[in-house]
């Protein structure tokens, strides 16, 4: 008898004990309707594992590199094996990216054209404004006695 069946038997006996004590309290047992809900579990399920199966060092291959936890007992694989039974979402697939300039940017020839692709005039003005503010704050700390402001 496995652990699940033992728990089921224990719950059944507890339920019967509670039912027996409540029967003495109620005067009319005929009015009460007892509904029994039973949830069945598939023993051959691949998605569930018993705790006994996971315990031990059986799941760690000796050839795989591992990290040892601070407690000295926890072991972590450095490289996880991809699960072949699960399909990877299309947005998570990394396509091979070839080195070089992307096709839509090949027409850009000068460094200024490339700069303008990444930074608009509005962003450039924000960078200049914030930089000038920072220079003003820092320059007050380093004013020489011979200079006038």
C-alpha positions in Angstrom: 0.0 0.0 0.0 1.6 3.3 -1.0 1.6 6.6 0.9 -1.4 8.0 -1.0 -3.6 5.0 -0.2 -2.6 5.1 3.5 -3.6 8.7 3.6 -6.9 7.9 2.0 -7.6 5.2 4.5 -6.7 7.4 7.4 -9.0 10.2 6.1 -11.8 7.7 5.6 -11.5 6.4 9.2 -11.4 10.0 10.6 -14.5 10.9 8.5 -16.3 7.8 9.8 -15.4 8.8 13.4 -16.7 12.3 12.9 -19.8 11.0 11.2 -20.5 8.6 14.1 -20.2 11.4 16.7 -22.4 13.7 14.7 -25.1 11.0 14.2 -25.6 10.9 18.0 -26.2 14.6 18.0 -28.7 14.7 15.1 -32.1 13.3 15.6 -33.1 12.7 12.1 -30.5 11.0 9.9 -33.0 10.5 7.1 -33.1 14.3 6.3 -29.4 14.5 5.8 -27.9 13.6 2.4 -24.3 12.5 2.4 -22.3 13.4 -0.7 -19.0 11.8 -1.2 -16.4 13.5 -3.5 -13.6 11.3 -4.6 -10.7 12.6 -6.6 -8.8 10.0 -8.5 -5.1 10.3 -9.3 -3.4 8.7 -12.2 -0.5 6.6 -11.1 1.1 6.6 -14.5 1.2 10.4 -14.8 4.5 11.8 -16.3 3.8 15.2 -14.8 3.9 14.1 -11.2 6.7 12.5 -9.3 6.7 11.0 -5.9 9.0 12.6 -3.4 10.9 9.3 -3.0 11.8 9.4 -6.7 13.4 12.9 -6.4 15.3 12.3 -3.2 18.8 11.1 -3.4 21.6 11.9 -5.9 20.1 9.7 -8.6 19.0 12.7 -10.7 22.5 14.3 -10.9 24.8 12.8 -13.4 28.4 12.5 -12.3 29.6 13.9 -15.6 27.6 17.1 -15.3 29.3 20.1 -13.7 27.5 21.3 -10.6 27.4 24.1 -8.0 27.4 23.2 -4.4 25.1 25.3 -2.1 26.3 27.2 1.0 24.8 24.4 3.1 27.1 21.9 1.5 24.2 19.6 0.6 22.3 21.4 -2.1 23.5 20.6 -5.6 22.6 22.7 -8.7 23.4 21.8 -12.3 25.4 24.4 -14.1 23.7 23.5 -17.4 20.0 22.5 -17.5 19.0 20.0 -20.1 16.3 21.2 -22.4 13.0 19.4 -22.0 12.2 17.7 -25.3 8.5 17.4 -24.4 7.8 21.1 -24.1 7.6 23.3 -27.2 9.4 26.6 -26.9 7.3 29.7 -27.6 8.1 31.4 -30.9 8.9 34.7 -29.1 11.5 32.9 -27.0 13.4 31.4 -30.0 16.6 33.2 -30.7 17.3 33.3 -34.4 20.8 33.2 -35.7 22.0 36.7 -36.1 24.7 37.2 -38.6 27.5 39.7 -37.9 27.5 43.0 -39.7 25.2 45.8 -40.4 21.5 44.9 -40.7 19.9 45.2 -44.1 17.7 48.1 -43.2 20.7 50.2 -42.1 23.1 49.4 -45.0 22.2 52.6 -46.8 23.7 54.7 -44.0 27.3 55.7 -45.0 28.4 58.5 -42.6 28.8 58.4 -38.8 26.4 61.3 -38.5 23.7 59.3 -40.4 24.2 56.4 -38.0 24.2 58.7 -35.0 20.9 60.3 -36.1 19.4 56.8 -36.5 19.9 56.1 -32.7 19.5 59.6 -31.3 16.9 62.2 -32.4 17.4 65.9 -32.0 15.1 65.9 -29.0 17.2 63.3 -27.2 20.4 65.2 -28.1 19.0 68.4 -26.6 18.0 66.5 -23.4 21.5 65.1 -23.1 23.1 68.5 -23.6 20.8 70.2 -21.1 21.4 67.6 -18.4 25.1 67.6 -19.0 25.3 71.4 -18.7 23.3 71.3 -15.5 25.7 68.7 -14.0 28.7 70.7 -15.1 27.3 73.8 -13.3 26.8 71.8 -10.1 30.2 70.2 -10.2 32.1 73.3 -11.3 31.0 75.3 -8.2 33.1 72.9 -6.1 36.2 73.5 -8.2 36.3 77.2 -8.7 39.9 78.5 -8.7 40.7 81.7 -6.8 42.1 83.4 -9.8 39.0 82.9 -12.1 35.9 85.1 -12.0 32.4 84.0 -12.5 
